[in-house]
Amino acid sequence: MAAFDIETLVVGGGIAGLACAVHLKGHGRTVRLVERNDQLGGVIRTLDEGGYRIETGPNSLFLRPEDPLLEYLHQTGLDQEAVLAGKAGKRRFILKDGKSVPLPGSILEGITTPVLSFMGKMRVLREAFIPPYEPNPPDDPEIETVAHFVERRFGPEFLEWMIDPFVKGVYASTPETLSIEDTFPRLTAMEDRYGSVLRGALAMQFGPKPPRSPLTRSIFSFKGGMGRLPEGLSELLGTDAGTNAEVVGITQTPTGFRTALLFDEETYYLHSRHVVLAGNAIQSSELLQEICPEAVGPMTEIPYAPIAVISLGFSRKNVEHPLDGFGLLVPSREKRKILGILFSSSLFPDRAPEGQVLLTVFAGGMSNPKLAFAFDEDLIEIIGREVETILGTKGKPDFLRIQRWEGAIPQYTPGHRSRIERMTQALPNGLYLAGSYLSGVSVSQSFTSGIETARRILASPPEG
Ligand SMILES: Cc1cc2nc3c(=O)[nH]c(=O)nc-3n(C[C@H](O)[C@H](O)[C@H](O)COP(=O)(O)OP(=O)(O)OC[C@H]3O[C@@H](n4cnc5c(N)ncnc54)[C@H](O)[C@@H]3O)c2cc1C
């Protein structure tokens, strides 16, 4: 008789936990996934309210040909529900001197763009001739920040007007806080291999490319919104996935682990050979206090940026900006209170009722964490003023919804890699981690983290 109820218990039904569980099940292993919320998907959530289809977490997906998620989209049939962002998806704006200016989307636009001065553009081109970084001993290359790397290679203007707003929009952070090696490993790899990012990009442009499908050419979502992704994956799990069940303790046994599970105010115990902790680093560290205290230190050292996501519906005629793009990024230099705005109803169809538009505003982040937790009325007033000034909105929105995420985006700060090494080396055999704090924060990278964990489990021989 087996010494455990199931082979692997996955704690957390975000995209990383789901990926791990479906991959194990697909390879014939017994697995159970438990999620403490009443639905699967973690921060991925789509709501249909007041005629609007809103995303309270991620809005879109971007895939590379090598990403394992691609195969699962085919397997679940979700590829048939994909909606590619139209032309609008390629056009982004930044705020410069209070005005919305399109970011260059081609070489020609790069030459003519008013975002950078003539000298700023020349400095970008000079990148091809800047020698690679040679840190003076005893400096550790791991400590180089995104800001230091970009300024060193492309100059201060490029950092200020292109990279700073991008880092704010994607990581809710600042380039001064993040580690270049961990946040943009492709850039440091190009510098290492080609001596320059521009030369590396050029070589890759003309080098052999993996075959591309429509889903790797454009950002996309699904007809029913991003929430279709966890729904589709959970269909592969059936009753092997459960919600409203919180893991509250883990102890080691001679054959694996005994996990305490709180469900319907009762505590249940499950025996498994492997446990995968797929919560965020803060949540998972709480479960390691007893069983592996050495991993707790490096896990709690990972900062998380809090975010408030404010969905606003307006009548089209009450917004001056044409909203003909993906959205608007806000450089720190502009000293605004928000991180950025997505023009959600321009990006994907059926996001707002006829004649209305949907905007998604992000606030908080590492530069202004308190704003994410401001009282609703204060937040609404501040955001209302910001969109009025920036986009020319008139009057109050017809629709409004606020979502707050306390641990929204993990920050890959200098030393991140050694933190990950320290925590994973401390784990006892059979205990694994998965999630957005390990190998990239995007939905697709978090999915890959779950797949990689499943592959490590598959590499261990089955029971018996
Ligand atoms: C506002 C926002 C916008 C974003 N936009 C994008 C975007 O447009 N594109 C993109 O690619 N990425 C985006 N991201 C990033 C991406 O969505 C996340 O990094 C990724 O979805 C995280 O997945 P995860 O599985 O690691 O963690 P989570 O989604 O946090 O899931 C962890 C799950 O574990 C559960 N859990 C934790 N502890 C326990 C326990 N003890 N018992 C049971 N369950 C437990 C939690 O309840 C949670 O459901 C965005 C993120 C946010 C917050």
Ligand as a Chemical Component Dictionary entry (heavy atoms), coordinates in Angstrom:
data_LIG
# 
_chem_comp.id                   LIG 
_chem_comp.type                 NON-POLYMER 
_chem_comp.pdbx_formal_charge   0 
_chem_comp.three_letter_code    LIG 
# 
loop_
_chem_comp_atom.comp_id 
_chem_comp_atom.atom_id 
_chem_comp_atom.alt_atom_id 
_chem_comp_atom.type_symbol 
_chem_comp_atom.charge 
_chem_comp_atom.model_Cartn_x 
_chem_comp_atom.model_Cartn_y 
_chem_comp_atom.model_Cartn_z 
_chem_comp_atom.pdbx_ordinal 
LIG C1  C1  C 0 -2.130 43.996 -11.529 1  
LIG C2  C2  C 0 -1.234 43.035 -12.272 2  
LIG C3  C3  C 0 -1.093 43.154 -13.654 3  
LIG C4  C4  C 0 -0.275 42.265 -14.351 4  
LIG N1  N1  N 0 -0.209 42.365 -15.719 5  
LIG C5  C5  C 0 0.425  41.400 -16.428 6  
LIG C6  C6  C 0 0.266  41.328 -17.845 7  
LIG O1  O1  O 0 -0.455 42.123 -18.471 8  
LIG N2  N2  N 0 0.937  40.335 -18.505 9  
LIG C7  C7  C 0 1.710  39.410 -17.858 10 
LIG O2  O2  O 0 2.295  38.521 -18.500 11 
LIG N3  N3  N 0 1.841  39.441 -16.500 12 
LIG C8  C8  C 0 1.201  40.388 -15.770 13 
LIG N4  N4  N 0 1.262  40.385 -14.391 14 
LIG C9  C9  C 0 2.115  39.396 -13.723 15 
LIG C10 C10 C 0 1.495  37.999 -13.623 16 
LIG O3  O3  O 0 0.087  38.080 -13.710 17 
LIG C11 C11 C 0 1.860  37.318 -12.299 18 
LIG O4  O4  O 0 3.249  37.458 -12.031 19 
LIG C12 C12 C 0 1.533  35.821 -12.318 20 
LIG O5  O5  O 0 0.186  35.629 -12.735 21 
LIG C13 C13 C 0 1.769  35.242 -10.913 22 
LIG O6  O6  O 0 1.370  33.878 -10.882 23 
LIG P1  P1  P 0 1.740  32.934 -9.649  24 
LIG O7  O7  O 0 1.075  31.634 -9.884  25 
LIG O8  O8  O 0 3.211  32.926 -9.442  26 
LIG O9  O9  O 0 1.168  33.643 -8.326  27 
LIG P2  P2  P 0 -0.306 34.037 -7.869  28 
LIG O10 O10 O 0 -1.132 34.439 -9.018  29 
LIG O11 O11 O 0 -0.101 35.022 -6.763  30 
LIG O12 O12 O 0 -0.925 32.687 -7.277  31 
LIG C14 C14 C 0 -0.571 32.149 -6.034  32 
LIG C15 C15 C 0 -1.793 31.439 -5.471  33 
LIG O13 O13 O 0 -1.413 30.671 -4.315  34 
LIG C16 C16 C 0 -2.473 30.714 -3.388  35 
LIG N5  N5  N 0 -1.961 30.359 -2.067  36 
LIG C17 C17 C 0 -0.940 30.941 -1.401  37 
LIG N6  N6  N 0 -0.740 30.345 -0.212  38 
LIG C18 C18 C 0 -1.668 29.353 -0.101  39 
LIG C19 C19 C 0 -1.975 28.400 0.915   40 
LIG N7  N7  N 0 -1.301 28.346 2.063   41 
LIG N8  N8  N 0 -2.994 27.523 0.695   42 
LIG C20 C20 C 0 -3.686 27.547 -0.483  43 
LIG N9  N9  N 0 -3.443 28.456 -1.474  44 
LIG C21 C21 C 0 -2.447 29.346 -1.284  45 
LIG C22 C22 C 0 -2.950 32.159 -3.483  46 
LIG O14 O14 O 0 -4.245 32.320 -2.949  47 
LIG C23 C23 C 0 -2.860 32.419 -4.995  48 
LIG O15 O15 O 0 -4.092 32.130 -5.637  49 
LIG C24 C24 C 0 0.443  41.248 -13.654 50 
LIG C25 C25 C 0 0.313  41.142 -12.278 51 
LIG C26 C26 C 0 -0.524 42.000 -11.578 52 
LIG C27 C27 C 0 -0.699 41.832 -10.097 53 
# 
loop_
_chem_comp_bond.comp_id 
_chem_comp_bond.atom_id_1 
_chem_comp_bond.atom_id_2 
_chem_comp_bond.value_order 
_chem_comp_bond.pdbx_ordinal 
LIG C1  C2  SING 1  
LIG C2  C3  SING 2  
LIG C2  C26 DOUB 3  
LIG C3  C4  DOUB 4  
LIG C4  N1  SING 5  
LIG C4  C24 SING 6  
LIG N1  C5  DOUB 7  
LIG C5  C6  SING 8  
LIG C5  C8  SING 9  
LIG C6  O1  DOUB 10 
LIG C6  N2  SING 11 
LIG N2  C7  SING 12 
LIG C7  O2  DOUB 13 
LIG C7  N3  SING 14 
LIG N3  C8  DOUB 15 
LIG C8  N4  SING 16 
LIG N4  C9  SING 17 
LIG N4  C24 SING 18 
LIG C9  C10 SING 19 
LIG C10 O3  SING 20 
LIG C10 C11 SING 21 
LIG C11 O4  SING 22 
LIG C11 C12 SING 23 
LIG C12 O5  SING 24 
LIG C12 C13 SING 25 
LIG C13 O6  SING 26 
LIG O6  P1  SING 27 
LIG P1  O7  DOUB 28 
LIG P1  O8  SING 29 
LIG P1  O9  SING 30 
LIG O9  P2  SING 31 
LIG P2  O10 DOUB 32 
LIG P2  O11 SING 33 
LIG P2  O12 SING 34 
LIG O12 C14 SING 35 
LIG C14 C15 SING 36 
LIG C15 O13 SING 37 
LIG C15 C23 SING 38 
LIG O13 C16 SING 39 
LIG C16 N5  SING 40 
LIG C16 C22 SING 41 
LIG N5  C17 SING 42 
LIG N5  C21 SING 43 
LIG C17 N6  DOUB 44 
LIG N6  C18 SING 45 
LIG C18 C19 SING 46 
LIG C18 C21 DOUB 47 
LIG C19 N7  SING 48 
LIG C19 N8  DOUB 49 
LIG N8  C20 SING 50 
LIG C20 N9  DOUB 51 
LIG N9  C21 SING 52 
LIG C22 O14 SING 53 
LIG C22 C23 SING 54 
LIG C23 O15 SING 55 
LIG C24 C25 DOUB 56 
LIG C25 C26 SING 57 
LIG C26 C27 SING 58 
# 
